Amino acid sequence: MVSKRLLKLFLCACLLLPCSSAADAALFSAPDKAFTIDLPSDWKTSSKKGAVLYAKNGKATFQIDALKKCSDLACLESAIKKDISSTKSKKFKILVNTYTGETIKRTEFSTSDPLLSFNFTGGGSDFTYGYFLADSKAYKVEIKGLPYVEADLILSFISPAPKPVEFAGADTAAEMTDLQMGDISIDEQPLVEEEVSAILNDEDSSLGEAPKNIKETPKLQAKEAKVKINLKSAGWAGGLLVAVMVYVLLLVCLFALRLFFPAKPVRAHSNPRSVYPVRGKRFYGSPDLFFRFYDNQGNNFITTSPRWGGIFTGLGLASALFFFLLKVLFIFLITGNYVKLHPVLINTALSLCSLFSVFGLLIFCAGVLTTFLFASKFYFYSDRGSLAFRCVRQGFSVFKEEYAVANAKNAIIFRISRDRFRLTRRWTVYSGEEIIALIREASLIKALLRKCCGHLCGFLRTEYVIKGRVESSGGVKYEKNIFTKLTCEIDKPEAIDSKILIIACAVISMRDRDKWYPWVN
């Protein structure tokens, strides 16, 4: 029984403890009754000359002074800016919001009266200065010796006197109606009495038909004006997004078209005794490049080439472009007032997009360096799995790059040279100093469009023209499909060995690939 009574007493004491602390709190009222402040009991008020309210709590002080000839928000903003300038001149450290970068804190009381404040430190002490309105009167608050968190809490205890609410009678309601009508701009006022009477007296208008000379309503005009302002404020970001969306939509439509209506395969008329035509296709699903080539006599080769540099380059550029466009999208939505977000979220999203774009550019640079430092290599395996040929880059300059082709015994049998920084692709096959074949791109228009749009699901696939020795001629044609397939033929099979053209077509198809995306190559 004793333990139960002690437990009840303890619970009663716990319940009464908050009440006792609340009872110790003191409610201080300004002499002019413009505001009250509910301070805890450890604050003691005292009189100070010129101060509306002065209180102390140990070494901390709290003072409110009246500001004469000041009764609006503009006056408060001017006064607090002067205080901030004076504080900076004294070399005090002003606390700034790390997310928004703002120095002045702006809040409102329940009466919609404004409260402006800022915090600073100096001389080993903390300070908080604030300005507020109450009953159309301005006051200044100075708090010394309290951390900014506690000082902001003390400021929240201020309660301006509630504004009187009058119940409007007939006369007052009429005055309020006149006041509201006076606030409406001239463009937004309804039709005047003369226009209404003119419409009613119009002899040509009939019942059931809307008058044709009535202009659009003011609200609709205001909405249209707002949309124009928003689109104008979006600027170049909106245009770039529209271009990207149109390009993506075009890719989707062409992909669907090619998926359901594939292009016809390239037809080549060949002699059964000839090794031509040479055909090839790409295998997908591996980080390395894989092609299969075969001629008309059944010679098969599997071609492979590592491409880590290309993977880094593509992923880096794609990620940098993606996050850049995502940042552009945020800017477009925010400047156009289509989405309203907190400034902290906006700054965080824009900062992350910029950071990931920089990471993408770094990965792109790493891919470019990898491509330069590690020479491209192409390996050719026979249908038995043995290494038949190897092609390695030997020379590299600003305008040319050269590849040497060696057989299984590491003997160089011919060379392939690529011209760089040309509008159209161009390759040359050498045997010693003799030119075996000149392979160049057939269409300049397709080359330029592909650099800007990619191959557009196969519609802009490359076609090459071959000029060989002994006045032979031929070409390399790619099927206009999503996946890479090609056919190579020549009119004089004895002029060029089929293995030479197989190797040349493989190197060209892997080094100068038709890309899905815009790429200068």
C-alpha positions as CSV (number, residue, x, y, z in Angstrom):
1,M,0.0,0.0,0.0
2,V,2.8,2.4,0.8
3,S,4.5,1.8,-2.5
4,K,1.3,2.5,-4.4
5,R,0.7,5.8,-2.5
6,L,4.3,6.8,-3.2
7,L,3.8,6.0,-6.9
8,K,0.6,8.1,-7.0
9,L,2.4,11.0,-5.4
10,F,5.3,10.8,-7.8
11,L,2.9,10.8,-10.8
12,C,1.0,13.8,-9.4
13,A,4.3,15.6,-9.0
14,C,5.3,14.9,-12.6
15,L,2.0,16.2,-13.8
16,L,2.1,19.3,-11.7
17,L,5.7,20.1,-12.6
18,P,5.0,21.7,-16.1
19,C,2.1,23.6,-14.6
20,S,4.4,25.1,-11.9
21,S,7.0,26.1,-14.4
22,A,4.3,27.7,-16.6
23,A,3.0,29.5,-13.6
24,D,6.5,30.9,-13.0
25,A,6.5,32.5,-16.5
26,A,5.8,36.2,-16.5
27,L,3.6,38.1,-19.0
28,F,5.0,41.5,-19.7
29,S,3.0,44.1,-21.6
30,A,4.2,47.2,-23.3
31,P,3.1,50.5,-21.8
32,D,1.3,51.4,-25.0
33,K,-0.4,48.0,-25.0
34,A,0.8,47.4,-28.6
35,F,2.3,44.0,-27.8
36,T,3.0,41.5,-24.9
37,I,5.8,39.1,-24.4
38,D,5.6,35.9,-22.3
39,L,9.1,35.4,-20.8
40,P,10.2,32.5,-18.5
41,S,10.5,33.2,-14.8
42,D,14.4,33.5,-14.9
43,W,14.1,36.8,-16.8
44,K,13.7,39.8,-14.5
45,T,12.5,43.1,-15.8
46,S,13.8,46.5,-14.7
47,S,13.4,50.0,-15.8
48,K,15.8,51.6,-18.2
49,K,15.7,55.1,-19.6
50,G,14.2,55.2,-23.2
51,A,13.5,51.4,-23.3
52,V,10.0,50.1,-23.7
53,L,11.1,46.8,-22.0
54,Y,14.3,45.7,-20.4
55,A,15.0,42.3,-18.9
56,K,18.0,40.4,-17.6
57,N,18.8,36.7,-17.2
58,G,22.3,36.4,-15.6
59,K,24.6,38.1,-18.1
60,A,22.1,38.0,-20.9
61,T,20.0,41.1,-21.6
62,F,16.8,41.7,-23.6
63,Q,15.8,45.2,-24.6
64,I,13.0,46.6,-26.8
65,D,13.1,50.2,-28.0
66,A,10.5,52.1,-30.0
67,L,11.4,53.4,-33.4
68,K,9.8,56.8,-34.0
69,K,8.7,57.9,-37.5
70,C,8.7,54.3,-38.7
71,S,5.5,52.4,-39.4
72,D,5.9,50.1,-42.4
73,L,8.0,47.2,-43.7
74,A,10.2,49.4,-46.0
75,C,11.3,51.4,-43.0
76,L,12.2,48.3,-41.1
77,E,14.2,46.9,-44.0
78,S,16.1,50.2,-44.3
79,A,16.9,50.2,-40.5
80,I,18.1,46.6,-40.4
81,K,20.3,47.1,-43.5
82,K,22.0,50.0,-41.8
83,D,22.6,47.9,-38.7
84,I,24.1,45.1,-40.8
85,S,26.4,47.6,-42.6
86,S,27.5,49.1,-39.2
87,T,28.1,45.6,-37.8
88,K,30.3,44.6,-40.8
89,S,32.3,47.8,-40.4
90,K,33.1,46.8,-36.8
91,K,34.5,43.5,-38.1
92,F,31.9,41.4,-36.3
93,K,31.0,38.0,-37.8
94,I,27.5,37.8,-39.1
95,L,25.8,34.4,-39.3
96,V,24.5,33.6,-42.8
97,N,22.1,30.8,-43.9
98,T,24.3,28.2,-45.5
99,Y,21.6,27.1,-47.9
100,T,19.9,30.3,-49.1
101,G,22.9,32.7,-48.4
102,E,20.5,35.1,-46.7
103,T,21.6,37.3,-43.7
104,I,18.2,38.6,-42.7
105,K,15.6,36.2,-41.2
106,R,12.0,37.1,-42.2
107,T,9.0,35.8,-40.3
108,E,5.5,37.0,-39.4
109,F,3.4,37.0,-36.3
110,S,-0.1,35.6,-36.2
111,T,-1.4,39.1,-36.8
112,S,0.6,39.2,-40.1
113,D,2.9,41.8,-38.7
114,P,6.5,41.3,-40.0
115,L,9.6,40.4,-37.9
116,L,13.1,40.9,-39.3
117,S,16.2,39.8,-37.4
118,F,19.9,38.8,-37.9
119,N,22.5,37.3,-35.6
120,F,26.2,38.1,-35.2
121,T,29.1,37.4,-32.8
122,G,31.9,39.6,-31.5
123,G,34.0,40.2,-28.4
124,G,33.3,36.7,-27.1
125,S,29.5,37.2,-27.0
126,D,26.5,36.5,-29.2
127,F,24.1,39.2,-30.4
128,T,20.7,39.2,-32.0
129,Y,19.0,42.4,-33.5
130,G,15.4,42.4,-34.6
131,Y,12.8,44.7,-35.9
132,F,9.0,44.2,-35.8
133,L,5.7,46.0,-36.2
134,A,2.8,46.0,-33.7
135,D,-0.3,48.1,-34.0
136,S,1.3,50.1,-36.9
137,K,4.3,50.9,-34.6
138,A,7.9,49.9,-35.1
139,Y,10.2,48.5,-32.4
140,K,13.8,47.4,-32.2
141,V,15.0,44.3,-30.2
142,E,18.5,43.9,-28.9
143,I,19.5,40.5,-27.3
144,K,23.0,40.0,-25.9
145,G,24.6,36.9,-24.4
146,L,22.2,34.3,-25.9
147,P,23.0,31.8,-28.6
148,Y,21.0,32.5,-31.8
149,V,18.8,29.5,-31.3
150,E,17.6,30.7,-27.8
151,A,17.4,34.3,-29.1
152,D,15.1,33.3,-32.0
153,L,12.9,31.4,-29.4
154,I,12.7,34.6,-27.3
155,L,11.6,36.6,-30.3
156,S,8.9,34.1,-31.0
157,F,7.4,34.9,-27.6
158,I,6.4,38.4,-28.8
159,S,2.7,38.8,-29.4
160,P,1.4,42.0,-31.0
161,A,-2.0,43.1,-29.9
162,P,-4.8,41.5,-32.0
163,K,-6.3,43.9,-34.5
164,P,-10.0,44.9,-34.0
165,V,-12.5,43.2,-36.3
166,E,-15.6,45.2,-37.1
167,F,-18.8,43.5,-38.2
168,A,-19.8,45.3,-41.4
169,G,-23.4,46.5,-41.6
170,A,-25.1,47.7,-44.8
171,D,-23.0,51.0,-45.0
172,T,-19.8,49.3,-44.1
173,A,-20.4,46.5,-46.6
174,A,-21.0,49.1,-49.3
175,E,-17.7,50.8,-48.4
176,M,-15.9,47.5,-48.6
177,T,-17.4,46.7,-52.0
178,D,-16.3,50.1,-53.3
179,L,-12.8,49.5,-51.8
180,Q,-12.5,46.1,-53.5
181,M,-13.7,47.5,-56.8
182,G,-11.1,50.3,-56.4
183,D,-8.3,47.8,-56.1
184,I,-9.2,46.2,-59.5
185,S,-7.1,47.6,-62.3
186,I,-8.8,49.4,-65.2
187,D,-8.1,46.4,-67.6
188,E,-9.7,43.9,-65.2
189,Q,-13.0,45.9,-64.5
190,P,-16.2,44.4,-65.9
191,L,-18.1,45.9,-68.7
192,V,-19.3,49.4,-68.0
193,E,-22.9,50.4,-68.1
194,E,-22.7,52.0,-71.6
195,E,-21.2,48.8,-73.1
196,V,-23.9,46.6,-71.5
197,S,-26.7,48.9,-72.8
198,A,-25.1,48.9,-76.3
199,I,-25.1,45.1,-76.4
200,L,-28.7,44.9,-75.2
201,N,-29.8,47.4,-77.8
202,D,-28.0,45.8,-80.6
203,E,-30.6,45.0,-83.2
204,D,-28.5,42.5,-85.2
205,S,-28.0,40.2,-82.2
206,S,-30.5,37.5,-81.7
207,L,-31.5,35.4,-78.7
208,G,-29.4,32.3,-78.1
209,E,-26.3,33.8,-79.8
210,A,-23.4,35.3,-77.9
211,P,-22.6,38.9,-78.9
212,K,-19.6,38.9,-81.3
213,N,-18.1,42.2,-80.2
214,I,-17.5,41.2,-76.6
215,K,-13.8,40.9,-75.9
216,E,-12.1,38.1,-74.0
217,T,-12.6,38.2,-70.3
218,P,-9.9,39.9,-68.2
219,K,-9.0,36.7,-66.4
220,L,-8.3,34.9,-69.6
221,Q,-6.2,37.8,-70.9
222,A,-4.2,37.8,-67.6
223,K,-3.6,34.0,-67.9
224,E,-2.4,34.4,-71.5
225,A,0.0,37.2,-70.5
226,K,1.3,35.1,-67.6
227,V,2.1,32.2,-70.0
228,K,3.9,34.5,-72.4
229,I,6.0,35.9,-69.6
230,N,6.8,32.4,-68.3
231,L,7.9,31.1,-71.8
232,K,10.0,34.2,-72.3
233,S,11.7,33.8,-68.9
234,A,12.5,30.2,-69.7
235,G,14.8,31.5,-72.4
236,W,17.3,29.2,-74.2
237,A,16.6,26.4,-71.7
238,G,13.1,25.9,-73.1
239,G,14.4,25.8,-76.7
240,L,17.1,23.3,-75.9
241,L,14.6,21.0,-74.1
242,V,12.1,21.2,-77.0
243,A,14.9,20.3,-79.4
244,V,16.0,17.3,-77.3
245,M,12.4,16.1,-76.9
246,V,11.8,16.3,-80.6
247,Y,15.0,14.4,-81.3
248,V,14.0,11.6,-78.8
249,L,10.5,11.4,-80.2
250,L,12.0,11.1,-83.7
251,L,14.2,8.2,-82.5
252,V,11.3,6.4,-80.9
253,C,9.2,6.7,-84.0
254,L,12.0,5.5,-86.3
255,F,12.9,2.7,-83.9
256,A,9.3,1.4,-84.0
257,L,9.2,1.7,-87.8
258,R,12.4,-0.3,-88.2
259,L,11.3,-2.8,-85.6
260,F,8.1,-3.7,-87.4
261,F,9.3,-2.9,-91.0
262,P,12.9,-3.9,-91.3
263,A,14.8,-2.8,-94.4
264,K,15.4,-5.3,-97.2
265,P,18.8,-7.0,-97.2
266,V,21.4,-5.9,-99.7
267,R,21.3,-8.0,-102.8
268,A,24.6,-8.9,-104.5
269,H,24.9,-10.8,-107.8
270,S,27.9,-13.1,-107.5
271,N,29.6,-15.8,-109.5
272,P,29.6,-19.1,-107.5
273,R,33.3,-19.5,-108.3
274,S,34.1,-16.0,-107.0
275,V,35.1,-15.2,-103.4
276,Y,32.9,-12.1,-103.5
277,P,30.7,-10.7,-102.1
278,V,32.1,-10.5,-98.6
279,R,29.5,-10.2,-95.8
280,G,29.7,-9.2,-92.2
281,K,27.5,-8.6,-89.1
282,R,28.0,-7.4,-85.6
283,F,27.3,-9.5,-82.4
284,Y,26.0,-7.5,-79.5
285,G,26.0,-8.1,-75.7
286,S,29.7,-7.8,-74.9
287,P,31.8,-4.8,-73.8
288,D,34.3,-5.7,-76.6
289,L,33.4,-5.4,-80.3
290,F,32.6,-8.7,-82.1
291,F,32.1,-9.1,-85.8
292,R,31.7,-12.1,-88.1
293,F,32.9,-11.9,-91.7
294,Y,32.7,-14.6,-94.4
295,D,33.2,-14.6,-98.2
296,N,31.4,-16.5,-101.0
297,Q,33.8,-19.5,-100.7
298,G,33.1,-20.2,-97.0
299,N,36.1,-18.5,-95.4
300,N,35.0,-17.3,-91.9
301,F,36.6,-14.9,-89.5
302,I,35.6,-13.7,-86.1
303,T,37.0,-10.2,-85.4
304,T,37.3,-8.7,-81.9
305,S,38.6,-5.5,-80.4
306,P,38.7,-4.2,-76.8
307,R,37.2,-0.8,-76.4
308,W,37.5,0.3,-72.8
309,G,38.5,3.8,-73.9
310,G,35.4,4.0,-76.0
311,I,33.2,2.8,-73.2
312,F,34.6,5.5,-70.8
313,T,34.3,8.1,-73.5
314,G,30.7,7.3,-74.3
315,L,29.5,6.8,-70.7
316,G,31.2,10.0,-69.5
317,L,29.8,12.1,-72.3
318,A,26.3,10.6,-72.0
319,S,26.2,11.1,-68.2
320,A,27.6,14.7,-68.5
321,L,24.9,15.5,-71.2
322,F,22.2,13.8,-69.2
323,F,22.8,15.8,-66.0
324,F,23.3,19.0,-67.9
325,L,19.9,18.5,-69.6
326,L,18.4,17.6,-66.2
327,K,19.8,20.9,-64.8
328,V,18.3,22.7,-67.8
329,L,15.0,21.1,-67.1
330,F,15.0,22.3,-63.5
331,I,15.9,25.8,-64.6
332,F,13.1,25.7,-67.2
333,L,10.5,24.5,-64.7
334,I,11.6,27.0,-62.0
335,T,11.9,30.1,-64.2
336,G,8.6,29.3,-65.8
337,N,6.9,29.0,-62.4
338,Y,5.7,25.5,-63.4
339,V,7.1,24.0,-60.1
340,K,7.4,25.6,-56.8
341,L,10.1,24.2,-54.5
342,H,11.9,25.2,-51.4
343,P,15.1,27.2,-52.1
344,V,17.1,24.5,-50.3
345,L,15.8,21.8,-52.6
346,I,16.4,23.9,-55.7
347,N,20.0,24.7,-54.8
348,T,20.7,21.1,-53.8
349,A,19.3,19.7,-57.1
350,L,21.2,22.2,-59.2
351,S,24.4,21.6,-57.3
352,L,24.1,17.8,-57.7
353,C,23.4,18.1,-61.4
354,S,26.5,20.3,-61.8
355,L,28.6,17.9,-59.8
356,F,27.6,14.8,-61.7
357,S,28.1,16.6,-65.0
358,V,31.7,17.4,-63.9
359,F,32.2,13.7,-63.0
360,G,30.9,12.7,-66.4
361,L,33.4,15.1,-68.1
362,L,36.2,13.6,-66.0
363,I,35.2,10.1,-67.1
364,F,35.1,11.3,-70.7
365,C,38.6,12.7,-70.4
366,A,39.8,9.4,-68.8
367,G,38.4,7.6,-71.9
368,V,40.1,9.9,-74.3
369,L,43.5,9.4,-72.5
370,T,43.0,5.7,-72.5
371,T,42.4,5.8,-76.2
372,F,45.6,7.7,-76.8
373,L,47.8,5.8,-74.4
374,F,46.6,2.3,-75.4
375,A,46.7,1.7,-79.1
376,S,43.7,0.1,-80.8
377,K,44.1,-3.6,-81.6
378,F,42.0,-5.9,-83.8
379,Y,42.3,-9.7,-83.7
380,F,41.1,-12.0,-86.5
381,Y,40.4,-15.7,-85.7
382,S,39.6,-18.4,-88.1
383,D,36.7,-20.7,-87.8
384,R,39.0,-23.2,-86.0
385,G,39.7,-20.6,-83.3
386,S,43.3,-19.9,-84.2
387,L,44.7,-16.4,-84.5
388,A,45.0,-15.6,-88.3
389,F,45.7,-11.9,-88.4
390,R,46.4,-9.1,-86.0
391,C,46.0,-5.4,-86.7
392,V,47.7,-2.8,-84.4
393,R,47.8,1.0,-84.6
394,Q,51.4,2.1,-85.3
395,G,51.3,5.7,-86.4
396,F,49.1,8.5,-85.0
397,S,49.1,12.2,-85.9
398,V,46.7,15.1,-86.0
399,F,45.5,14.3,-89.5
400,K,46.3,10.6,-89.9
401,E,46.4,7.3,-88.1
402,E,47.9,4.1,-89.5
403,Y,47.4,0.4,-88.7
404,A,49.7,-2.4,-89.6
405,V,48.3,-5.9,-90.4
406,A,50.4,-8.9,-89.5
407,N,49.8,-12.6,-90.1
408,A,50.1,-15.4,-87.5
409,K,53.9,-15.3,-87.9
410,N,54.0,-11.5,-87.1
411,A,55.0,-10.6,-90.6
412,I,53.4,-7.3,-91.8
413,I,51.5,-8.0,-95.0
414,F,49.9,-4.6,-95.6
415,R,48.9,-1.3,-93.9
416,I,45.7,0.7,-93.5
417,S,45.7,4.5,-93.2
418,R,42.8,6.6,-92.0
419,D,42.4,10.3,-92.7
420,R,41.2,12.3,-89.7
421,F,39.1,15.5,-89.4
422,R,37.4,15.2,-92.8
423,L,33.8,15.8,-93.6
424,T,33.6,12.3,-95.1
425,R,35.5,9.2,-94.0
426,R,38.4,8.0,-96.1
427,W,40.7,5.0,-95.8
428,T,43.7,3.8,-97.9
429,V,45.1,0.3,-98.1
430,Y,48.8,0.0,-98.8
431,S,51.1,-2.9,-99.7
432,G,54.5,-1.4,-99.2
433,E,54.3,1.9,-101.1
434,E,51.7,0.7,-103.5
435,I,48.0,1.7,-103.0
436,I,45.8,-1.5,-103.1
437,A,42.5,0.2,-102.5
438,L,41.0,3.6,-101.8
439,I,37.8,3.4,-99.6
440,R,35.9,6.7,-99.2
441,E,32.4,7.6,-98.0
442,A,29.9,8.0,-100.9
443,S,27.5,10.7,-99.6
444,L,28.5,14.0,-98.0
445,I,24.9,14.9,-97.0
446,K,24.5,11.7,-95.1
447,A,27.9,12.2,-93.4
448,L,26.9,15.7,-92.2
449,L,23.4,14.6,-91.0
450,R,24.9,11.6,-89.2
451,K,27.3,13.9,-87.3
452,C,24.4,15.9,-86.1
453,C,21.7,13.2,-85.6
454,G,23.4,9.8,-85.5
455,H,22.4,7.1,-87.9
456,L,18.7,7.4,-87.0
457,C,17.9,3.7,-86.6
458,G,19.8,2.8,-89.8
459,F,18.3,5.5,-92.1
460,L,21.7,7.3,-92.3
461,R,23.9,4.2,-92.5
462,T,27.3,4.7,-94.3
463,E,28.0,3.6,-97.8
464,Y,31.6,3.4,-99.1
465,V,33.0,3.5,-102.6
466,I,36.1,1.3,-103.4
467,K,38.6,2.2,-106.1
468,G,41.2,-0.6,-106.4
469,R,44.2,-1.4,-108.5
470,V,43.9,-2.4,-112.2
471,E,41.0,0.0,-112.4
472,S,38.7,-2.2,-110.2
473,S,35.8,-0.7,-108.4
474,G,33.2,-1.7,-105.9
475,G,31.5,-0.7,-102.7
476,V,30.6,-1.4,-99.1
477,K,26.9,-1.2,-98.3
478,Y,25.3,-1.3,-94.8
479,E,21.8,-2.5,-94.4
480,K,19.6,0.4,-93.3
481,N,18.5,-1.4,-90.1
482,I,19.0,-1.0,-86.4
483,F,21.8,-3.6,-86.2
484,T,25.0,-3.5,-88.2
485,K,25.1,-5.7,-91.3
486,L,27.3,-5.0,-94.4
487,T,28.0,-6.4,-97.9
488,C,31.3,-5.7,-99.8
489,E,31.7,-6.5,-103.5
490,I,34.1,-5.6,-106.3
491,D,33.9,-6.0,-110.1
492,K,37.3,-7.6,-110.5
493,P,37.9,-10.3,-107.9
494,E,41.4,-11.0,-109.0
495,A,42.5,-7.3,-108.3
496,I,42.1,-7.5,-104.5
497,D,42.3,-10.5,-102.2
498,S,39.1,-11.1,-100.3
499,K,41.0,-11.4,-97.0
500,I,42.4,-7.9,-97.5
501,L,38.9,-6.4,-97.9
502,I,37.6,-8.5,-95.0
503,I,40.3,-7.0,-92.7
504,A,39.7,-3.5,-94.1
505,C,36.0,-3.7,-93.7
506,A,36.4,-5.0,-90.1
507,V,38.8,-2.2,-89.1
508,I,36.6,0.4,-90.7
509,S,33.4,-1.0,-89.1
510,M,35.0,-1.0,-85.6
511,R,37.0,2.2,-85.8
512,D,34.3,4.3,-87.7
513,R,31.1,2.9,-86.3
514,D,27.8,4.4,-87.1
515,K,26.6,5.6,-83.7
516,W,23.1,6.1,-82.3
517,Y,23.9,9.5,-81.1
518,P,25.5,12.6,-82.7
519,W,29.2,12.0,-83.0
520,V,32.0,13.6,-85.1
521,N,34.0,10.8,-86.7
